[in-house]
Protein backbone atom coordinates (compact mmCIF):
# COMPACT_ATOMS: atom_id res chain seq x y z
CA UNK A 1 0.00 0.00 0.00
CA UNK A 2 2.82 2.37 0.89
CA UNK A 3 4.43 1.81 -2.53
CA UNK A 4 1.14 2.55 -4.28
CA UNK A 5 0.73 5.84 -2.39
CA UNK A 6 4.36 6.80 -3.04
CA UNK A 7 4.00 5.98 -6.74
CA UNK A 8 0.76 7.96 -7.00
CA UNK A 9 2.34 10.98 -5.34
CA UNK A 10 5.36 10.73 -7.64
CA UNK A 11 3.13 10.57 -10.71
CA UNK A 12 1.10 13.54 -9.49
CA UNK A 13 4.28 15.54 -8.96
CA UNK A 14 5.65 14.71 -12.39
CA UNK A 15 2.33 15.38 -14.09
CA UNK A 16 2.01 18.74 -12.37
CA UNK A 17 5.54 19.77 -13.19
CA UNK A 18 5.28 18.87 -16.86
CA UNK A 19 2.17 20.94 -17.52
CA UNK A 20 4.07 24.21 -17.47
CA UNK A 21 1.39 25.79 -15.27
CA UNK A 22 3.40 25.59 -12.11
CA UNK A 23 6.85 25.14 -10.71
CA UNK A 24 8.82 22.76 -8.58
CA UNK A 25 9.75 24.21 -5.20
CA UNK A 26 13.24 23.41 -4.00
CA UNK A 27 14.00 23.70 -0.30
CA UNK A 28 17.30 23.53 1.58
CA UNK A 29 17.15 19.75 1.81
CA UNK A 30 16.99 19.41 -1.96
CA UNK A 31 13.39 18.24 -1.89
CA UNK A 32 10.94 19.26 -4.57
CA UNK A 33 7.25 20.03 -4.43
CA UNK A 34 4.85 21.40 -6.99
CA UNK A 35 3.53 24.93 -6.48
CA UNK A 36 0.91 26.73 -8.51
CA UNK A 37 2.20 29.10 -11.15
CA UNK A 38 1.81 32.86 -11.00
CA UNK A 39 -0.85 34.21 -13.36
CA UNK A 40 0.21 36.38 -16.28
CA UNK A 41 2.44 39.23 -15.27
CA UNK A 42 1.42 42.06 -13.09
CA UNK A 43 3.96 44.78 -12.53
CA UNK A 44 4.30 45.83 -8.89
CA UNK A 45 3.51 49.57 -8.58
CA UNK A 46 6.74 51.59 -8.15
CA UNK A 47 5.80 52.88 -4.70
CA UNK A 48 5.29 49.30 -3.45
CA UNK A 49 8.61 47.86 -4.67
CA UNK A 50 11.30 46.63 -2.31
CA UNK A 51 15.03 46.62 -3.00
CA UNK A 52 16.41 43.32 -4.27
CA UNK A 53 19.12 41.74 -2.12
CA UNK A 54 22.73 42.01 -3.20
CA UNK A 55 24.33 38.78 -4.38
CA UNK A 56 27.41 37.49 -6.14
CA UNK A 57 28.86 34.27 -7.44
CA UNK A 58 30.61 32.42 -10.23
CA UNK A 59 29.26 32.37 -13.76
CA UNK A 60 29.14 29.15 -15.76
CA UNK A 61 31.92 30.52 -17.97
CA UNK A 62 34.14 30.87 -14.87
CA UNK A 63 33.88 34.64 -14.44
CA UNK A 64 32.77 36.38 -11.28
CA UNK A 65 29.47 38.28 -11.06
CA UNK A 66 28.01 40.77 -8.60
CA UNK A 67 24.48 42.10 -8.63
CA UNK A 68 25.82 45.66 -8.86
CA UNK A 69 26.49 44.88 -12.55
CA UNK A 70 22.72 45.12 -13.04
CA UNK A 71 22.48 48.68 -11.67
CA UNK A 72 20.67 51.09 -13.97
CA UNK A 73 19.11 48.39 -16.14
CA UNK A 74 15.86 46.47 -16.14
CA UNK A 75 17.07 43.02 -15.10
CA UNK A 76 15.41 39.67 -15.74
CA UNK A 77 16.57 37.03 -13.25
CA UNK A 78 15.56 33.52 -14.21
CA UNK A 79 16.06 30.66 -11.72
CA UNK A 80 16.41 27.39 -13.66
CA UNK A 81 17.79 23.87 -13.68
CA UNK A 82 18.62 21.52 -16.53
CA UNK A 83 16.47 18.89 -14.78
CA UNK A 84 13.39 21.17 -14.97
CA UNK A 85 10.99 20.34 -17.83
CA UNK A 86 9.28 23.78 -17.84
CA UNK A 87 12.73 25.40 -18.02
CA UNK A 88 13.36 23.60 -21.31
CA UNK A 89 10.20 25.24 -22.69
CA UNK A 90 10.81 28.73 -21.33
CA UNK A 91 14.58 29.11 -21.86
CA UNK A 92 14.53 29.38 -25.70
CA UNK A 93 11.79 32.01 -25.38
CA UNK A 94 13.86 33.97 -22.86
CA UNK A 95 16.78 33.90 -25.32
CA UNK A 96 14.48 35.25 -28.03
CA UNK A 97 13.32 38.16 -25.84
CA UNK A 98 16.91 38.80 -24.69
CA UNK A 99 18.07 39.11 -28.31
CA UNK A 100 15.32 41.69 -28.93
CA UNK A 101 15.92 43.90 -25.86
CA UNK A 102 19.59 43.50 -24.86
CA UNK A 103 20.51 46.85 -26.45
CA UNK A 104 17.61 48.69 -24.77
CA UNK A 105 18.93 48.79 -21.20
CA UNK A 106 17.76 45.28 -20.29
CA UNK A 107 20.02 42.64 -18.74
CA UNK A 108 19.24 38.95 -18.36
CA UNK A 109 20.84 36.65 -15.81
CA UNK A 110 20.18 32.96 -15.46
CA UNK A 111 20.62 31.45 -12.01
CA UNK A 112 21.25 27.73 -12.23
CA UNK A 113 20.17 26.10 -8.96
CA UNK A 114 20.15 22.62 -7.43
CA UNK A 115 22.21 21.19 -10.29
CA UNK A 116 23.98 17.87 -9.80
CA UNK A 117 26.92 18.98 -11.95
CA UNK A 118 28.11 22.20 -13.56
CA UNK A 119 28.60 20.09 -16.70
CA UNK A 120 24.81 19.55 -16.96
CA UNK A 121 24.20 23.29 -16.66
CA UNK A 122 26.80 24.14 -19.30
CA UNK A 123 25.36 21.53 -21.69
CA UNK A 124 21.87 23.01 -21.18
CA UNK A 125 23.09 26.53 -22.03
CA UNK A 126 24.91 25.25 -25.12
CA UNK A 127 21.96 23.12 -26.26
CA UNK A 128 19.58 26.09 -26.24
CA UNK A 129 22.10 28.66 -27.53
CA UNK A 130 21.74 30.90 -24.50
CA UNK A 131 23.82 34.06 -24.90
CA UNK A 132 23.09 35.77 -21.59
CA UNK A 133 25.19 34.82 -18.55
CA UNK A 134 24.16 32.25 -15.96
CA UNK A 135 25.33 32.11 -12.39
CA UNK A 136 26.14 28.62 -11.10
CA UNK A 137 24.41 28.35 -7.70
CA UNK A 138 24.11 24.62 -6.90
CA UNK A 139 23.08 25.22 -3.28
CA UNK A 140 20.47 27.82 -4.19
CA UNK A 141 22.05 30.53 -2.05
CA UNK A 142 20.91 33.39 -4.30
CA UNK A 143 17.35 32.04 -4.30
CA UNK A 144 17.50 32.04 -0.50
CA UNK A 145 18.62 35.69 -0.55
CA UNK A 146 15.28 36.53 -2.18
CA UNK A 147 13.45 35.35 0.95
CA UNK A 148 10.31 37.42 0.46
CA UNK A 149 9.81 36.12 -3.07
CA UNK A 150 9.20 32.58 -4.37
CA UNK A 151 12.60 32.23 -6.05
CA UNK A 152 12.95 28.79 -4.48
CA UNK A 153 10.36 27.47 -6.95
CA UNK A 154 11.90 26.38 -10.24
CA UNK A 155 11.40 27.96 -12.69
CA UNK A 156 10.98 31.39 -11.15
CA UNK A 157 11.57 34.76 -12.70
CA UNK A 158 12.12 38.07 -10.94
CA UNK A 159 12.21 41.32 -12.90
CA UNK A 160 14.05 44.27 -11.36
CA UNK A 161 13.58 47.90 -12.29
CA UNK A 162 16.60 50.14 -13.05
CA UNK A 163 16.73 51.12 -9.36
CA UNK A 164 17.32 47.49 -8.34
CA UNK A 165 13.83 47.02 -6.92
CA UNK A 166 11.65 43.95 -7.48
CA UNK A 167 9.10 44.97 -10.12
CA UNK A 168 7.55 41.57 -10.97
CA UNK A 169 7.78 37.99 -9.66
CA UNK A 170 6.68 34.77 -11.37
CA UNK A 171 6.65 31.12 -10.42
CA UNK A 172 6.27 28.68 -13.25
CA UNK A 173 6.79 29.19 -16.95
CA UNK A 174 6.64 32.73 -18.32
CA UNK A 175 5.61 33.16 -21.95
CA UNK A 176 7.75 35.34 -24.19
CA UNK A 177 4.74 37.58 -24.87
CA UNK A 178 4.18 38.19 -21.17
CA UNK A 179 7.88 38.69 -20.45
CA UNK A 180 8.19 41.12 -23.35
CA UNK A 181 5.11 43.08 -22.16
CA UNK A 182 6.40 43.37 -18.59
CA UNK A 183 9.91 44.42 -19.66
CA UNK A 184 8.48 47.06 -22.01
CA UNK A 185 6.18 48.32 -19.25
CA UNK A 186 9.08 48.76 -16.82
CA UNK A 187 11.26 50.37 -19.49
CA UNK A 188 8.43 52.84 -20.18
CA UNK A 189 8.31 54.04 -16.57
CA UNK A 190 11.24 56.41 -16.93
Secondary structure, 3 states (H helix, E strand, C coil): CHHHHHHHHHHHHHHHHHCCCEEEEECCCCCEEEEECCCCCCCCCHHHCCECCCCEEEECCCCEEEHHHHCCCEEEEEEECCCCHHHHHHHHHHHHHHHHHCCCCEEEEEEEECCCCHHHHHHHHHHCCCCCCEEEECCCHHHHHCCCCCCCEECEEEEECCCCEEEEEEECCCCHHHHHHHHHHHHCCC
